């Protein structure tokens, strides 16, 4: 750098310092400037404070507004709640009237029981929800036996209160236990002294539950318009559901008439036409029945039955709508008894209820008479000895066959007498041939008259045995004593036995093979063979032999699903009949001696009976008519 450049830089620096010195403020000016700066800073601080105060005021205002809004919302909510309660109360009063308090409560279960029954009563609706029979179990799974499916159907007392139609199924009741066997349920009202009370009381050891509905302080409720409505679903408790359905329906009895029942094969409903003593929901071996000694009213009362085809857990739906007869009063009592028990003949008969034992269908007319006065007394007597039911059926069969022995002997004797005249009958057939059937018939009847043989005498003993045969056909399916009782390979004598389950179903036969039915059919064929040898050959009946052997085959299909106890009885009856025929033929009725007796009779003059005279007259009339046609 040269000298000129250095001198230039020094001059520039000197000028800058000189300018700064000349323009520098004085002490007073510096003090004034400091004061001004302090004032500006103070103003800035005040401005920030004001802003803070404004923000705080705004925040407070917002908080106040929020508080006011909250207070307004709280007041509105209180008003809304009050309005909702009022609306709800008005709605309940419109729906339940003075019974509005029953809308509140909890659904509790109160259990009452005795030695045989256990019933669970729900406080909501005051309904028996579970009805259990302690002495019985189901076939499948061996579970507790219930008479109704829980939590299904309708159970209610339905009545009018002014213009309101009320139902107990919409009401909560308070419960008071009456020991272990009873409970009293009360539906309160808004009016003191007015309430509905329902009481359930079991017998100490029996199958009855007394049910009483009381309308206390409610004269405005006409008890004649109170409807007891029970819609009950039956449980599938037995081995064979089709058989269970076949014996399940609604039975009923008018006060002045015999017991009757609805269809067992189709759905049916019926309006009761007279005062009704009792209505029974029969479930094969068990029954739920409503009994009123004064009679349920005919006006409006209805019963119905409906099958549940696609419901394997249940059987049928039973329904009854029953009205009462009581006149209005300040304290109306609607009482009835409920039978909740087995269909056991002596149990039902001992209740004293008219025709109550006829819930069990023992057959009509003489068939029922044979069961009531012959079969059941013998069966009950044998049952006292605590024998196996297979042995009891064996002894029962022997006793009945012994009682029928005189009839069987007379039938066998008639058959031998007819067979002893076979040579003479064949000679008559050969003499007249097929061309003159009328003369052949007259000659044959004359032969029988001279020999002292009545050709229809063998039919009478057979007809006398039919009532017993049919009575047994009704007795075994209805005998609860055989229910779930095993014998040999059968696990339940009240239902079919099975030694083989088929992978397919044979029409009219089923998908199982019953050994007792097979043995019964085989014994029937053997009996037919033995009996055909004892019976004379019937003229003009070529198809009789085919029919005799077709019958056992038909029974094989018909009885495959029927109770094994019944097939076992018929098997025993056939075996005993074969033995009787053999013994009678060999040791008591000699065919040779019988023929000698008949030939001797033919040599004696005999008086023609009125029946033979009448028969000969008919034959002559037929012969005359035949000649005219020629």
C-alpha positions as CSV (number, residue, x, y, z in Angstrom):
1,X,0.0,0.0,0.0
2,X,1.5,3.5,-0.9
3,X,1.5,6.6,1.3
4,X,-1.4,8.3,-0.4
5,X,-3.7,5.3,0.4
6,X,-2.7,5.3,4.1
7,X,-3.3,9.1,4.4
8,X,-6.7,8.6,2.8
9,X,-7.8,5.8,5.3
10,X,-6.6,8.0,8.3
11,X,-8.6,10.9,7.1
12,X,-11.8,8.8,6.7
13,X,-11.4,7.4,10.2
14,X,-10.8,10.9,11.6
15,X,-13.9,12.2,9.9
16,X,-16.1,9.3,11.2
17,X,-14.9,9.8,14.8
18,X,-15.3,13.6,14.5
19,X,-18.9,13.2,13.2
20,X,-19.8,10.9,16.0
21,X,-18.4,13.3,18.6
22,X,-20.1,16.3,17.1
23,X,-23.5,14.5,16.9
24,X,-23.3,12.7,20.4
25,X,-26.3,13.8,22.7
26,X,-25.6,15.7,25.8
27,X,-26.2,14.4,29.3
28,X,-29.6,16.1,29.5
29,X,-30.6,14.7,26.2
30,X,-29.4,11.2,27.3
31,X,-31.5,11.5,30.5
32,X,-34.5,12.6,28.5
33,X,-34.1,9.7,26.1
34,X,-33.8,7.2,29.0
35,X,-37.0,8.6,30.5
36,X,-38.7,8.3,27.2
37,X,-37.6,4.6,26.9
38,X,-38.7,3.9,30.4
39,X,-42.1,5.4,29.6
40,X,-42.4,3.3,26.5
41,X,-41.6,0.2,28.4
42,X,-44.1,1.1,31.1
43,X,-46.8,1.6,28.5
44,X,-46.0,-1.8,27.0
45,X,-46.3,-3.4,30.4
46,X,-49.6,-1.7,31.0
47,X,-50.8,-2.7,27.6
48,X,-50.0,-6.3,28.3
49,X,-51.7,-6.1,31.7
50,X,-54.8,-4.7,30.1
51,X,-54.8,-7.5,27.6
52,X,-54.4,-10.0,30.3
53,X,-57.2,-8.4,32.3
54,X,-59.4,-8.5,29.2
55,X,-58.6,-12.1,28.5
56,X,-59.3,-12.9,32.2
57,X,-62.6,-11.1,31.9
58,X,-63.5,-12.9,28.8
59,X,-62.7,-16.2,30.4
60,X,-64.8,-15.3,33.4
61,X,-67.6,-14.3,31.1
62,X,-67.4,-17.6,29.2
63,X,-67.3,-19.5,32.5
64,X,-70.3,-17.6,33.7
65,X,-72.1,-18.3,30.5
66,X,-71.2,-22.0,30.7
67,X,-72.5,-22.1,34.3
68,X,-75.7,-20.4,33.3
69,X,-76.0,-22.9,30.4
70,X,-75.4,-25.8,32.8
71,X,-78.0,-24.5,35.3
72,X,-80.5,-24.1,32.5
73,X,-79.8,-27.7,31.2
74,X,-80.1,-29.0,34.8
75,X,-83.4,-27.3,35.2
76,X,-84.6,-28.5,31.8
77,X,-83.5,-32.1,32.6
78,X,-85.4,-32.0,35.8
79,X,-88.4,-30.7,34.0
80,X,-88.0,-33.3,31.3
81,X,-87.6,-36.1,33.9
82,X,-90.7,-34.9,35.7
83,X,-92.6,-34.8,32.4
84,X,-91.3,-38.3,31.5
85,X,-92.4,-39.7,34.9
86,X,-95.7,-38.2,34.5
87,X,-96.1,-39.5,31.0
88,X,-95.0,-43.0,32.1
89,X,-97.4,-42.9,35.1
90,X,-100.2,-41.8,32.8
91,X,-99.3,-44.6,30.4
92,X,-99.2,-47.2,33.1
93,X,-102.5,-46.0,34.5
94,X,-104.0,-46.1,31.0
95,X,-102.8,-49.7,30.6
96,X,-103.2,-51.1,34.1
97,X,-105.6,-48.7,35.8
98,X,-105.3,-48.9,39.6
99,X,-103.0,-51.9,39.1
100,X,-100.3,-49.6,37.8
101,X,-98.0,-50.4,40.8
102,X,-97.7,-54.0,39.5
103,X,-95.6,-52.7,36.6
104,X,-92.7,-52.5,39.1
105,X,-91.0,-55.5,40.5
106,X,-88.5,-58.4,39.9
107,X,-89.2,-61.8,38.4
108,X,-88.5,-64.2,41.2
109,X,-89.2,-67.9,41.4
110,X,-90.9,-69.4,44.5
111,X,-90.7,-73.2,44.9
112,X,-93.4,-75.2,46.7
113,X,-93.3,-78.9,47.0
114,X,-94.5,-82.0,48.8
115,X,-93.4,-85.7,48.7
116,X,-94.5,-86.1,45.0
117,X,-94.6,-82.7,43.4
118,X,-92.4,-79.7,43.0
119,X,-93.8,-76.5,41.5
120,X,-91.9,-73.3,40.8
121,X,-94.2,-70.2,40.8
122,X,-93.0,-67.0,39.0
123,X,-93.9,-63.8,40.8
124,X,-94.2,-62.1,37.4
125,X,-97.6,-63.3,36.2
126,X,-98.1,-65.5,39.3
127,X,-97.8,-68.6,37.0
128,X,-96.5,-72.1,37.7
129,X,-93.5,-72.2,35.4
130,X,-92.1,-75.6,36.3
131,X,-94.2,-78.6,37.3
132,X,-92.1,-81.6,38.2
133,X,-93.1,-85.1,39.2
134,X,-90.5,-86.4,41.7
135,X,-91.2,-90.1,41.2
136,X,-90.8,-90.2,37.5
137,X,-88.0,-89.5,34.9
138,X,-88.0,-89.1,31.1
139,X,-87.0,-92.1,28.9
140,X,-84.3,-90.2,27.0
141,X,-81.5,-89.0,29.2
142,X,-83.4,-90.0,32.4
143,X,-84.0,-86.4,33.2
144,X,-86.6,-84.9,35.7
145,X,-90.1,-85.3,34.3
146,X,-91.9,-82.0,33.6
147,X,-95.6,-81.7,32.8
148,X,-95.1,-78.6,30.8
149,X,-92.3,-76.9,28.9
150,X,-90.9,-74.0,31.0
151,X,-91.2,-70.4,29.8
152,X,-93.7,-71.4,27.0
153,X,-97.4,-70.8,26.4
154,X,-99.8,-68.5,28.3
155,X,-101.0,-68.7,31.9
156,X,-103.3,-65.9,33.0
157,X,-106.4,-64.6,34.7
158,X,-107.9,-62.2,32.2
159,X,-110.6,-59.7,33.4
160,X,-112.2,-56.3,32.8
161,X,-111.7,-53.3,35.1
162,X,-114.0,-50.7,33.8
163,X,-113.1,-50.3,30.1
164,X,-109.6,-51.9,30.7
165,X,-108.9,-55.5,29.9
166,X,-106.2,-56.7,32.3
167,X,-104.1,-59.8,32.5
168,X,-102.1,-61.2,35.4
169,X,-99.3,-62.1,33.0
170,X,-98.5,-58.3,32.8
171,X,-98.4,-57.9,36.6
172,X,-95.6,-58.3,39.2
173,X,-96.8,-60.0,42.4
174,X,-95.3,-60.0,45.9
175,X,-95.0,-63.5,47.3
176,X,-95.6,-64.9,50.8
177,X,-94.6,-68.5,51.5
178,X,-97.2,-70.6,53.3
179,X,-94.8,-73.3,54.7
180,X,-93.2,-75.5,52.1
181,X,-96.4,-76.5,50.3
182,X,-98.0,-73.1,49.6
183,X,-97.5,-69.5,48.4
184,X,-99.8,-66.4,48.4
185,X,-99.1,-63.8,45.7
186,X,-100.6,-60.3,45.9
187,X,-101.0,-57.7,43.1
188,X,-101.3,-54.3,44.8
189,X,-103.3,-51.3,43.5
190,X,-103.1,-47.5,44.1
191,X,-106.2,-47.8,46.3
192,X,-105.8,-49.2,49.8
193,X,-107.9,-52.3,50.4
194,X,-108.1,-53.2,46.7
195,X,-105.9,-56.0,45.4
196,X,-105.8,-59.3,43.5
197,X,-104.5,-62.3,45.4
198,X,-103.7,-65.7,44.0
199,X,-102.9,-68.7,46.3
200,X,-101.4,-72.0,45.4
201,X,-101.6,-74.8,47.9
202,X,-100.3,-78.4,47.4
203,X,-101.8,-81.4,49.1
204,X,-99.5,-82.7,51.8
205,X,-98.8,-86.0,49.9
206,X,-101.1,-86.1,46.9
207,X,-101.2,-84.9,43.3
208,X,-103.5,-81.9,43.7
209,X,-102.8,-78.2,43.9
210,X,-105.6,-76.0,45.0
211,X,-105.7,-72.7,43.1
212,X,-107.6,-69.7,44.4
213,X,-107.9,-66.2,42.8
214,X,-109.4,-63.5,45.1
215,X,-110.7,-60.1,44.0
216,X,-110.6,-58.2,47.2
217,X,-112.4,-54.8,47.4
218,X,-113.1,-55.0,43.6
219,X,-116.9,-55.2,43.2
220,X,-116.6,-53.4,39.9
221,X,-114.9,-56.6,38.5
222,X,-117.5,-59.1,37.5
223,X,-116.1,-62.6,38.3
224,X,-118.3,-64.1,35.7
225,X,-116.2,-62.3,33.1
226,X,-112.9,-63.5,34.5
227,X,-111.3,-66.0,32.1
228,X,-108.7,-68.5,33.2
229,X,-106.5,-69.1,30.2
230,X,-103.8,-71.8,30.0
231,X,-101.9,-72.6,26.8
232,X,-99.6,-75.5,27.7
233,X,-96.9,-77.3,25.6
234,X,-96.5,-81.0,26.4
235,X,-93.0,-82.5,26.7
236,X,-91.8,-85.6,24.8
237,X,-91.1,-87.9,27.8
238,X,-91.5,-91.4,26.4
239,X,-89.6,-93.7,24.2
240,X,-91.8,-93.6,21.1
241,X,-93.1,-90.2,20.2
242,X,-95.7,-91.4,17.6
243,X,-97.3,-93.6,20.3
244,X,-97.1,-90.7,22.8
245,X,-99.0,-88.5,20.3
246,X,-101.6,-91.2,19.7
247,X,-102.6,-91.2,23.4
248,X,-102.4,-87.4,24.0
249,X,-105.4,-85.1,23.8
250,X,-107.9,-83.0,25.8
251,X,-110.5,-84.8,27.8
252,X,-113.5,-83.0,29.4
253,X,-116.7,-83.8,31.2
254,X,-120.0,-81.9,31.4
255,X,-121.7,-81.9,34.7
256,X,-124.6,-84.0,33.4
257,X,-122.9,-86.1,30.7
258,X,-120.3,-88.7,30.2
259,X,-116.6,-87.8,29.7
260,X,-115.6,-86.9,26.2
261,X,-112.4,-85.9,24.3
262,X,-111.0,-84.1,21.3
263,X,-109.4,-85.8,18.4
264,X,-106.1,-87.6,18.9
265,X,-105.2,-87.6,15.2
266,X,-105.9,-84.0,14.1
267,X,-106.0,-80.5,15.5
268,X,-109.4,-79.6,16.9
269,X,-111.0,-76.8,19.0
270,X,-114.4,-76.9,20.8
271,X,-116.7,-74.3,22.4
272,X,-118.0,-75.9,25.5
273,X,-121.8,-76.2,25.4
274,X,-122.6,-76.9,29.0
275,X,-121.2,-76.4,32.5
276,X,-118.1,-78.4,32.6
277,X,-116.9,-80.4,35.7
278,X,-113.3,-80.8,34.6
279,X,-110.9,-80.4,31.7
280,X,-107.8,-82.6,31.4
281,X,-104.6,-82.2,29.3
282,X,-103.8,-85.9,28.9
283,X,-100.1,-86.6,28.0
284,X,-100.1,-90.4,27.4
285,X,-99.1,-91.4,31.0
286,X,-99.6,-88.1,32.8
287,X,-102.3,-85.4,33.1
288,X,-102.7,-81.8,34.0
289,X,-106.4,-81.2,34.8
290,X,-108.5,-78.3,36.0
291,X,-111.4,-79.4,38.3
292,X,-114.3,-77.3,39.4
293,X,-117.1,-79.0,41.4
294,X,-119.5,-76.2,40.6
295,X,-118.6,-76.4,36.9
296,X,-116.9,-73.9,34.6
297,X,-119.4,-71.7,32.7
298,X,-120.4,-72.8,29.2
299,X,-120.6,-69.2,28.0
300,X,-117.3,-68.4,26.3
301,X,-115.3,-71.5,27.5
302,X,-113.2,-73.2,24.9
303,X,-110.7,-76.0,24.6
304,X,-108.3,-77.0,21.9
305,X,-105.5,-79.4,20.9
306,X,-102.8,-79.0,18.3
307,X,-99.9,-81.3,17.3
308,X,-96.4,-80.0,17.0
309,X,-95.2,-82.2,14.0
310,X,-91.7,-80.8,13.6
311,X,-90.8,-80.4,17.2
312,X,-89.0,-83.5,18.5
313,X,-88.7,-82.1,22.1
314,X,-92.4,-81.6,22.5
315,X,-95.7,-83.3,21.7
316,X,-98.9,-81.2,21.5
317,X,-100.2,-77.8,22.5
318,X,-103.2,-77.9,24.9
319,X,-105.4,-74.9,25.5
320,X,-108.3,-74.1,27.7
321,X,-110.2,-70.8,28.2
322,X,-112.5,-71.3,31.2
323,X,-115.0,-68.9,32.8
324,X,-116.4,-69.1,36.3
325,X,-119.9,-68.9,37.7
326,X,-119.6,-66.7,40.9
327,X,-121.7,-63.5,41.2
328,X,-120.1,-60.1,41.9
329,X,-119.2,-59.2,45.5
330,X,-116.7,-57.2,47.5
331,X,-114.6,-60.3,47.9
332,X,-115.0,-62.7,45.0
333,X,-113.2,-66.1,45.2
334,X,-112.5,-68.1,42.1
335,X,-111.4,-71.6,43.2
336,X,-110.4,-74.8,41.4
337,X,-108.2,-77.8,41.9
338,X,-105.4,-78.9,39.6
339,X,-104.5,-82.5,39.2
340,X,-100.8,-82.8,38.3
341,X,-100.0,-86.5,38.3
342,X,-99.9,-89.9,36.6
343,X,-102.6,-91.7,34.7
344,X,-102.8,-94.6,37.1
345,X,-106.3,-96.2,37.2
346,X,-106.6,-96.6,41.0
347,X,-105.1,-93.1,41.7
348,X,-107.6,-91.4,39.3
349,X,-110.5,-93.5,40.6
350,X,-109.8,-92.7,44.3
351,X,-110.0,-89.0,43.6
352,X,-113.7,-89.2,43.7
353,X,-114.1,-86.9,40.7
354,X,-116.9,-88.2,38.4
355,X,-115.5,-90.3,35.6
356,X,-112.0,-89.0,36.2
357,X,-110.5,-92.5,35.8
358,X,-111.9,-92.6,32.2
359,X,-109.1,-90.3,31.2
360,X,-107.5,-93.8,30.7
361,X,-109.1,-95.3,27.7
362,X,-109.7,-98.9,28.7
363,X,-112.1,-99.6,25.9
364,X,-115.8,-99.1,25.4
365,X,-118.7,-101.2,26.7
366,X,-117.8,-104.8,27.6
367,X,-114.1,-104.3,26.8
368,X,-113.7,-101.6,29.4
369,X,-115.8,-103.6,31.8
370,X,-113.4,-106.6,31.4
371,X,-110.4,-104.3,32.2
372,X,-112.0,-102.6,35.2
373,X,-113.4,-105.7,36.8
374,X,-111.2,-108.5,35.7
375,X,-107.8,-107.6,34.3
376,X,-106.9,-104.6,36.6
377,X,-107.9,-106.3,39.9
378,X,-105.8,-109.4,39.0
379,X,-102.9,-107.2,37.9
380,X,-103.0,-105.1,41.1
381,X,-103.2,-108.2,43.3
382,X,-100.1,-109.7,41.7
383,X,-98.4,-106.3,41.9
384,X,-98.5,-106.6,45.7
385,X,-95.8,-109.3,45.7
386,X,-93.1,-107.1,44.2
387,X,-92.5,-109.5,41.3
388,X,-90.9,-108.6,38.0
389,X,-93.5,-107.3,35.6
390,X,-92.5,-109.9,33.1
391,X,-93.4,-112.6,35.7
392,X,-96.6,-110.7,36.6
393,X,-97.7,-110.7,32.9
394,X,-96.9,-114.4,32.8
395,X,-99.0,-115.2,35.9
396,X,-101.8,-112.8,34.7
397,X,-101.9,-114.7,31.3
398,X,-102.1,-118.1,33.0
399,X,-104.9,-116.9,35.3
400,X,-106.9,-115.5,32.5
401,X,-106.5,-118.6,30.3
402,X,-107.5,-120.8,33.3
403,X,-110.7,-118.6,33.7
404,X,-111.4,-119.1,30.0
405,X,-110.6,-122.8,30.1
406,X,-114.3,-123.9,30.1
407,X,-115.0,-121.8,27.1
408,X,-111.8,-123.1,25.4
409,X,-112.9,-126.7,26.2
410,X,-116.3,-126.2,24.8
411,X,-114.8,-124.7,21.6
412,X,-112.4,-127.6,21.3
413,X,-115.2,-130.2,21.8
414,X,-117.3,-128.6,19.1
415,X,-114.4,-128.7,16.7
416,X,-113.8,-132.4,17.4
417,X,-117.5,-133.2,17.0
418,X,-117.5,-131.5,13.6
419,X,-114.3,-133.3,12.6
420,X,-115.7,-136.6,13.7
421,X,-118.5,-136.3,11.1
422,X,-116.1,-135.6,8.3
423,X,-116.6,-139.0,6.5
424,X,-120.3,-138.4,6.3
425,X,-119.9,-134.8,5.2
426,X,-117.5,-136.0,2.4
427,X,-120.0,-138.6,1.3
428,X,-122.7,-135.9,1.0
429,X,-120.3,-133.7,-1.0
430,X,-119.5,-136.6,-3.3
431,X,-123.2,-137.5,-3.8
432,X,-124.4,-134.0,-4.8
433,X,-121.2,-132.6,-6.2
434,X,-120.9,-128.9,-7.0
435,X,-124.0,-128.7,-9.2
436,X,-126.7,-128.8,-6.5
437,X,-125.2,-126.9,-3.6
438,X,-128.6,-126.2,-2.0
439,X,-129.4,-130.0,-1.7
440,X,-125.9,-130.6,-0.4
441,X,-126.4,-127.9,2.3
442,X,-129.7,-129.3,3.3
443,X,-128.3,-132.8,3.6
444,X,-125.4,-131.6,5.6
445,X,-127.7,-129.7,8.0
446,X,-129.9,-132.7,8.4
447,X,-126.8,-134.8,9.2
448,X,-125.8,-132.3,11.9
449,X,-129.4,-132.3,13.3
450,X,-129.5,-136.1,13.6
451,X,-126.0,-136.3,15.2
452,X,-126.9,-133.5,17.7
453,X,-124.2,-131.2,16.5
454,X,-124.6,-127.4,16.3
455,X,-122.3,-126.0,13.6
456,X,-122.2,-122.6,15.1
457,X,-121.6,-123.8,18.7
458,X,-117.8,-123.4,18.1
459,X,-118.2,-119.7,17.2
460,X,-119.9,-118.8,20.5
461,X,-117.0,-119.6,22.8
462,X,-114.6,-117.9,20.4
463,X,-116.8,-114.7,20.5
464,X,-116.8,-114.9,24.3
465,X,-113.0,-114.8,24.3
466,X,-112.8,-111.7,22.1
467,X,-113.6,-109.2,24.8
468,X,-110.7,-110.4,26.9
469,X,-108.3,-110.3,23.8
470,X,-109.4,-106.7,23.0
471,X,-109.4,-105.6,26.6
472,X,-105.7,-106.6,26.9
473,X,-105.0,-104.6,23.7
474,X,-106.3,-101.5,25.6
475,X,-104.8,-102.4,29.0
476,X,-101.1,-102.7,28.2
477,X,-100.6,-99.4,26.3
478,X,-102.3,-97.5,29.1
479,X,-100.7,-99.2,32.1
480,X,-98.2,-96.8,33.7
481,X,-97.0,-99.5,35.9
482,X,-95.1,-101.0,32.9
483,X,-93.5,-97.7,32.1
484,X,-89.7,-98.0,31.9
485,X,-89.9,-101.5,33.4
486,X,-87.3,-103.9,31.8
487,X,-87.7,-107.6,31.1
488,X,-85.3,-109.8,29.3
489,X,-84.1,-107.8,26.2
490,X,-86.9,-105.2,26.5
491,X,-85.9,-102.0,28.3
492,X,-89.5,-100.7,28.6
493,X,-92.5,-102.9,28.6
494,X,-94.8,-100.0,27.9
495,X,-93.1,-99.4,24.5
496,X,-91.6,-101.5,21.8
497,X,-88.5,-103.7,22.2
498,X,-85.8,-103.6,19.6
499,X,-83.0,-106.1,18.9
500,X,-82.0,-104.5,15.6
501,X,-82.0,-100.9,14.4
502,X,-82.4,-100.8,10.6
503,X,-80.5,-98.2,8.5
504,X,-83.8,-97.6,6.6
505,X,-87.5,-97.5,7.3
506,X,-89.9,-100.1,6.0
507,X,-93.4,-98.6,5.3
508,X,-96.0,-99.6,7.9
509,X,-93.3,-101.5,9.8
510,X,-90.7,-99.1,11.0
511,X,-86.9,-98.9,11.3
512,X,-86.5,-101.4,14.2
513,X,-87.1,-105.2,14.7
514,X,-89.1,-106.2,17.7
515,X,-88.2,-109.7,18.9
516,X,-91.4,-110.1,21.0
517,X,-93.5,-109.3,17.9
518,X,-91.5,-111.8,15.8
519,X,-92.1,-114.5,18.4
520,X,-95.7,-113.6,18.8
521,X,-96.2,-113.9,15.0
522,X,-94.4,-117.2,14.9
523,X,-96.5,-118.6,17.8
524,X,-99.7,-117.4,15.9
525,X,-98.6,-119.4,12.8
526,X,-98.0,-122.5,15.0
527,X,-101.3,-122.0,16.7
528,X,-103.0,-121.7,13.3
529,X,-101.4,-125.0,12.1
530,X,-102.4,-126.9,15.2
531,X,-105.9,-125.4,15.2
532,X,-106.4,-126.1,11.5
533,X,-105.8,-129.8,12.2
534,X,-108.4,-129.7,14.9
535,X,-111.0,-127.9,12.8
536,X,-113.0,-129.7,10.0
537,X,-112.3,-128.6,6.4
538,X,-114.8,-125.8,5.5
539,X,-116.6,-126.4,2.2
540,X,-116.8,-123.5,-0.2
541,X,-114.2,-121.4,1.5
542,X,-110.9,-122.0,-0.4
543,X,-109.4,-118.7,0.7
544,X,-109.8,-119.3,4.4
545,X,-106.4,-121.0,4.7
546,X,-104.7,-118.1,3.1
547,X,-106.4,-115.7,5.4
548,X,-105.4,-117.7,8.4
549,X,-101.8,-117.4,7.5
550,X,-102.0,-113.9,6.3
551,X,-103.2,-112.7,9.7
552,X,-99.9,-113.3,11.6
553,X,-98.0,-111.5,8.9
554,X,-100.4,-108.5,9.2
555,X,-99.9,-108.6,13.0
556,X,-96.2,-108.5,12.5
557,X,-96.5,-105.1,10.8
558,X,-99.2,-103.8,13.1
559,X,-97.6,-104.7,16.4
560,X,-94.0,-103.9,15.7
561,X,-94.2,-100.5,17.4
562,X,-96.8,-101.4,20.0
563,X,-95.8,-102.1,23.7
564,X,-93.6,-105.1,24.1
565,X,-95.7,-106.1,27.1
566,X,-98.6,-106.6,24.8
567,X,-96.7,-108.7,22.3
568,X,-95.3,-110.7,25.2
569,X,-98.8,-111.3,26.5
570,X,-100.1,-112.5,23.1
571,X,-97.0,-114.8,22.8
572,X,-97.8,-116.4,26.1
573,X,-101.5,-116.6,25.3
574,X,-100.7,-118.5,22.0
575,X,-98.3,-120.9,23.8
576,X,-100.8,-121.7,26.5
577,X,-103.6,-122.1,23.9
578,X,-101.4,-124.6,22.0
579,X,-100.7,-126.5,25.2
580,X,-104.4,-126.5,26.1
581,X,-105.4,-127.8,22.7
582,X,-102.8,-130.6,22.9
583,X,-103.8,-131.7,26.4
584,X,-107.5,-131.6,25.8
585,X,-107.2,-133.6,22.6
586,X,-104.9,-136.3,24.0
587,X,-106.3,-136.8,27.5
588,X,-109.9,-135.5,27.6
589,X,-111.6,-135.7,24.2
590,X,-111.0,-139.0,22.3
591,X,-112.1,-138.4,18.7
592,X,-113.0,-142.1,18.3
593,X,-115.3,-142.1,21.3
594,X,-116.9,-138.8,20.2
595,X,-117.7,-140.4,16.8
596,X,-119.3,-143.4,18.4
597,X,-121.5,-141.1,20.4
598,X,-122.5,-139.1,17.4
599,X,-123.3,-142.3,15.4
600,X,-125.5,-143.5,18.3
601,X,-127.3,-140.1,18.3
602,X,-128.0,-140.5,14.6
603,X,-130.0,-143.7,15.3
604,X,-132.2,-142.0,17.9
605,X,-135.2,-139.9,16.9
606,X,-134.5,-136.3,17.7
607,X,-136.8,-133.3,17.9
608,X,-136.0,-130.6,15.4
609,X,-135.1,-127.4,17.2
610,X,-136.8,-124.1,16.3
611,X,-133.5,-122.8,15.0
612,X,-133.1,-125.8,12.7
613,X,-136.7,-125.5,11.5
614,X,-136.1,-121.8,10.7
615,X,-132.9,-122.7,8.8
616,X,-134.7,-125.4,6.8
617,X,-137.5,-123.0,6.0
618,X,-134.9,-120.4,4.7
619,X,-133.3,-123.1,2.6
620,X,-136.6,-124.1,1.1
621,X,-137.3,-120.5,0.2
622,X,-133.9,-120.1,-1.4
623,X,-134.4,-123.4,-3.4
624,X,-137.9,-122.2,-4.6
625,X,-136.5,-118.9,-5.7
626,X,-133.6,-120.6,-7.5
627,X,-136.1,-122.8,-9.5
628,X,-138.1,-119.7,-10.5
629,X,-135.0,-118.0,-11.8
630,X,-134.3,-121.1,-14.0
